[in-house]
């Protein structure tokens, strides 16, 4: 009689190999939740990126975006949050490179509003392989978000992925951090009511921070 079960039968197998380090990809961004770090109580958003073109169509990458307006986050964390949000807004077309007004009108938006505006948008990223720790396997992560803004470090990857130079630039600080000069323009109102998970950020129990 054939033995169906064994100590190895529950191991399973990985159906996908890791996406090569340095791969450039277009993806749809989906906001999964807003949580708070157990270590710092700093707020961050967890997002899912589904590749929608090329060899790896359908593959998913997950990452977090730190809230640049939350004083509980470190200065480095807030800076990373501003950088990621600016590139995502540029890459999705919410910011129009060369049009200062397209940047200014989002100053004053809350972190929740920023994420809601990005939800469902097409963005671009550079993927890396992160070494596994504490017994976990290696995995794919976002190395950089790409942008059509020539003044950004994410521009070279954008050119390689999409082609064609952008000739006009007028970059400004996209989001004001606490203590900075208050924006003159009001953030656009979001038409649909915020989902319950956005209205009341979760106090996550599995925070990676």
C-alpha positions as CSV (number, residue, x, y, z in Angstrom):
1,X,0.0,0.0,0.0
2,X,1.3,3.4,-1.0
3,X,2.0,5.7,2.0
4,X,0.4,9.1,1.3
5,X,1.6,10.8,4.4
6,X,5.1,11.3,5.7
7,X,7.0,13.9,7.8
8,X,7.9,15.5,4.4
9,X,4.5,15.5,2.8
10,X,3.5,18.8,4.3
11,X,6.6,20.7,3.2
12,X,5.2,21.6,-0.2
13,X,7.3,23.3,-2.8
14,X,7.8,26.8,-4.1
15,X,6.1,27.4,-7.5
16,X,8.1,30.5,-8.2
17,X,11.8,31.3,-8.1
18,X,12.9,34.7,-6.9
19,X,12.7,37.6,-9.3
20,X,16.3,38.5,-10.2
21,X,18.0,41.3,-8.3
22,X,17.7,44.7,-10.1
23,X,14.6,43.8,-12.1
24,X,12.5,46.8,-13.2
25,X,8.7,46.4,-13.2
26,X,5.4,48.1,-13.6
27,X,2.8,47.3,-10.9
28,X,-0.5,48.1,-9.5
29,X,-0.4,49.4,-5.9
30,X,-3.0,48.1,-3.4
31,X,-3.1,49.5,0.1
32,X,-3.6,46.6,2.5
33,X,-3.7,48.3,5.9
34,X,-2.3,51.0,8.1
35,X,-0.6,49.9,11.3
36,X,1.6,51.1,14.1
37,X,5.0,49.9,15.0
38,X,5.2,47.9,18.3
39,X,8.6,49.4,19.0
40,X,8.0,53.1,18.3
41,X,4.2,53.4,17.8
42,X,5.0,55.1,14.5
43,X,2.4,54.8,11.8
44,X,3.1,53.1,8.5
45,X,1.1,51.7,5.6
46,X,1.5,48.2,4.2
47,X,1.1,48.0,0.5
48,X,1.0,45.2,-2.1
49,X,2.4,45.7,-5.6
50,X,1.1,43.3,-8.3
51,X,3.3,43.3,-11.4
52,X,1.2,43.9,-14.5
53,X,3.5,43.6,-17.4
54,X,6.3,41.4,-18.7
55,X,7.7,38.1,-17.7
56,X,6.7,38.4,-14.0
57,X,3.1,39.5,-14.6
58,X,0.9,38.5,-11.6
59,X,3.8,38.3,-9.1
60,X,3.4,40.3,-5.9
61,X,5.8,42.3,-3.8
62,X,5.0,43.7,-0.4
63,X,6.5,46.7,1.3
64,X,5.8,49.4,3.9
65,X,5.6,53.2,3.6
66,X,6.4,55.2,6.7
67,X,4.1,58.1,7.7
68,X,6.3,61.2,7.2
69,X,3.9,63.3,9.4
70,X,4.1,61.0,12.5
71,X,6.5,62.3,15.1
72,X,6.8,58.8,16.5
73,X,8.7,57.8,13.4
74,X,12.5,58.5,13.2
75,X,13.8,61.3,11.0
76,X,15.2,58.6,8.7
77,X,11.9,56.9,8.6
78,X,10.0,60.1,7.8
79,X,12.5,60.9,5.1
80,X,12.0,57.5,3.5
81,X,8.3,58.0,3.7
82,X,8.5,61.4,1.9
83,X,10.8,59.9,-0.8
84,X,8.6,56.9,-1.5
85,X,5.4,59.0,-1.5
86,X,6.9,61.6,-3.8
87,X,8.1,59.0,-6.3
88,X,4.8,57.1,-6.2
89,X,2.8,60.3,-6.8
90,X,5.1,61.2,-9.7
91,X,5.1,57.7,-11.2
92,X,1.4,57.4,-11.0
93,X,0.8,60.8,-12.6
94,X,-0.7,62.5,-9.5
95,X,2.3,64.8,-9.6
96,X,3.0,66.2,-13.1
97,X,6.7,66.8,-13.5
98,X,7.2,70.4,-14.5
99,X,4.0,71.6,-12.9
100,X,4.6,73.0,-9.5
101,X,0.9,73.4,-8.8
102,X,0.4,69.6,-9.1
103,X,2.7,69.2,-6.2
104,X,1.4,72.1,-4.1
105,X,-2.2,71.0,-4.1
106,X,-1.4,67.8,-2.2
107,X,0.5,69.6,0.6
108,X,-1.7,69.3,3.7
109,X,-3.1,65.9,2.8
110,X,-3.2,63.3,5.6
111,X,-1.3,60.1,5.4
112,X,-4.6,58.2,5.0
113,X,-5.6,60.5,2.1
114,X,-2.2,60.0,0.4
115,X,-2.6,56.2,0.5
116,X,-6.2,56.3,-0.7
117,X,-5.1,58.4,-3.7
118,X,-2.4,55.8,-4.5
119,X,-4.6,52.8,-4.1
120,X,-5.2,51.1,-7.4
121,X,-2.7,53.3,-9.3
122,X,0.0,52.0,-11.7
123,X,3.5,52.6,-10.4
124,X,7.1,51.5,-11.2
125,X,9.7,49.9,-9.0
126,X,13.1,48.3,-8.9
127,X,13.2,44.9,-7.2
128,X,15.9,43.4,-5.0
129,X,16.6,40.1,-3.3
130,X,16.7,40.5,0.5
131,X,18.7,37.8,2.4
132,X,16.6,35.8,4.9
133,X,17.2,36.1,8.6
134,X,16.4,34.0,11.6
135,X,15.7,30.9,9.5
136,X,13.6,32.7,6.9
137,X,14.3,32.2,3.2
138,X,15.5,35.0,0.9
139,X,12.7,37.1,-0.5
140,X,12.0,39.8,-3.0
141,X,11.5,43.4,-1.8
142,X,11.3,46.9,-3.3
143,X,14.7,48.4,-3.7
144,X,13.5,51.7,-5.1
145,X,10.3,53.3,-6.5
146,X,10.9,54.8,-10.0
147,X,9.9,58.2,-11.2
148,X,9.8,60.3,-14.4
149,X,11.5,63.2,-12.5
150,X,15.0,63.7,-13.8
151,X,16.1,65.3,-10.5
152,X,15.3,62.1,-8.6
153,X,17.5,59.1,-8.1
154,X,14.6,57.0,-9.3
155,X,14.8,58.5,-12.8
156,X,17.4,56.3,-14.5
157,X,15.4,53.2,-13.7
158,X,12.3,54.9,-15.1
159,X,14.0,55.6,-18.3
160,X,15.2,52.1,-18.7
161,X,11.7,50.7,-18.0
162,X,9.6,53.2,-20.0
163,X,12.1,55.0,-22.3
164,X,12.0,58.6,-23.4
165,X,13.4,61.6,-21.5
166,X,11.4,64.1,-19.6
167,X,12.6,67.6,-20.6
168,X,10.8,69.9,-18.1
169,X,11.3,69.9,-14.4
170,X,10.0,72.0,-11.5
171,X,10.5,69.9,-8.4
172,X,9.3,71.1,-5.1
173,X,8.9,69.5,-1.6
174,X,5.9,67.3,-2.0
175,X,4.7,66.9,1.5
176,X,5.3,69.1,4.5
177,X,6.7,67.5,7.7
178,X,5.6,68.7,11.1
179,X,7.2,72.0,12.0
180,X,7.6,73.1,8.4
181,X,5.9,76.0,6.8
182,X,2.2,75.3,6.4
183,X,1.0,74.7,2.8
184,X,-1.0,77.4,1.1
185,X,-3.2,75.1,-0.8
186,X,-5.7,72.7,0.7
187,X,-5.5,69.0,-0.1
188,X,-8.2,67.7,-2.4
189,X,-11.0,66.0,-0.7
190,X,-11.4,62.3,-1.3
191,X,-14.9,61.6,-2.6
192,X,-15.5,58.1,-1.2
193,X,-15.6,57.6,2.6
194,X,-12.5,56.0,4.1
195,X,-12.7,52.2,4.7
196,X,-12.9,51.3,8.4
197,X,-9.4,50.0,8.5
198,X,-8.1,53.4,7.3
199,X,-10.3,55.3,9.7
200,X,-9.0,53.4,12.6
201,X,-5.3,52.3,12.1
202,X,-4.6,48.8,13.5
203,X,-2.4,48.2,16.4
204,X,-0.5,45.4,14.6
205,X,0.8,42.3,16.4
206,X,3.2,41.3,13.7
207,X,5.0,44.5,13.0
208,X,8.4,44.1,11.3
209,X,9.7,47.2,13.1
